Amino acid sequence: MTTLRLLLVVACLSLIGCSTTSSDPLAKMPPSVDVTGKWSGTYTWPYGVSPMTLILQQSGGDVTGELLTTGSVGETRQGGGPGRGTVSDDAVALTYASGSANLTVKEDRMTGVSSAGSYWNLLRQR
């Protein structure tokens, strides 16, 4: 009976330990990319295609920088200005004045979707 109780206690503690670990598999993944630099391209939204530029600085898994858009409507929609975020593996999560964007980096291309529903397509400028 004592052995059964001991096994039960160990099983309960194991389950508690499993329930407190992160459910996000990317949460602890180190960056596999460095997004530092200038990225230029476009964002596509219901009003057309507009130019944009990101100027980013990465330190470990943290990224800060500036989002630059052209045209008053685009600036209002995408919220040009300072931004910050995280990099995990090849995924970049940015937050800026009027929203956020989830992007993926493949070599010198960064693509993804913003919280405003626009599609971002950027190339690293060398």
N, C-alpha and C positions, 0 to 999 in steps of 0.2 A: 504494500500500500504506500509506503514511503517513497519507493522508486516511482510509482505512478504520479504521486504529487510533485515530485521533483521534475519529472518530464513535463507535466502540465505547466509548472511555473516557467520552465525554460521555453516551452512553446509559446506561452503568453508574452514573455519578454521579447522573443524573436518577432512576433507579430507587431508588437508596439514599435520596435526598432524599424521594421519595414514601413510602417505607416508614417513615420516622421521623415523619411528620405524624400528628396525632391522627385516630383513626378515628371518634371521637364528634363528630357534626356540631354538637351543642349545647355542647361543651366550651368554646368560645371566644365564644359568643354573649353579648352583654351583656344584663342584665335588661331586659325590656320592661314589667315590673310592679314596683310597690313594695308589699311585703306588710306594711310597718310598721303596727302597730296591733293591735286586739283582734278576733279571729275566733271566733264562737260557732256551735255546731251540734251534730252528733251523729256517732257512729261506730256502724256496724251490724256485729254479730258474731254468732256462733252462739247467744249467750245473750240476744239482743235488741238494742234500740237504747238507747244511753247518751249522756248529754250530755257535751260536751267544749268546752274553750276553749283557744285559742292566743293568747298575747300575744307579738308578734314585733317585733323591731327589725332593720331592714335597713340595711346599709352597703355600697354597691356590689353585688357579687354574693354577699356573705356575709350570713347571717341568724342571729340568736341569739334565744332567748326561753324561754318557759315553757309547758309542756303541762299543763293542768288537767283532770282527769276526776273524776267523781262516783261514789262507791260503792267499797267495798274491792275487790270483784272487778274492776271496771273499772280501778281504779288499778293493780292487780297486772298485768292483761292489757296495758294500754296504757302503763304506766310513766310516770305523771305526774311532772313535774319539769323540770329544765332541758333545753334542746335546742339544737342548732346545725345549720346546713346551708348550702346554696347556692341561688341563684336564677339561672337561665339562660333567657333569653327569658321564657316564661310558666310554666316548670317549676320547682317547688320540691322539693328533696330534703332532708328533715329526718332527723336522727338524734337519738334520745332514749334515756333510761335502758334500756328493754327492747327497743329495735328501731329501725325507721326507717319513713319514709313517702315516697312519691313522689306529688306533688300537682300539679294544674294550676290556674292562676288565670285566670278569665274575669270581667272587671269586678270585682264585689264578691262573687264566689263562688269558693271553693277546694274542689276535690274530688280524691279519689284513694284509693289503697289502701296500707295499712300492711303491714309485714313479718309481722305477726300475722294478716293476712288480713281485717282489718276495712276497711269502706268508710267514708271520711270525707267529710262534707258540711258545709261551714262557710260562714257569711256574715260579711262585714266589718261590724263594729259602728261606727256613726258617732255 
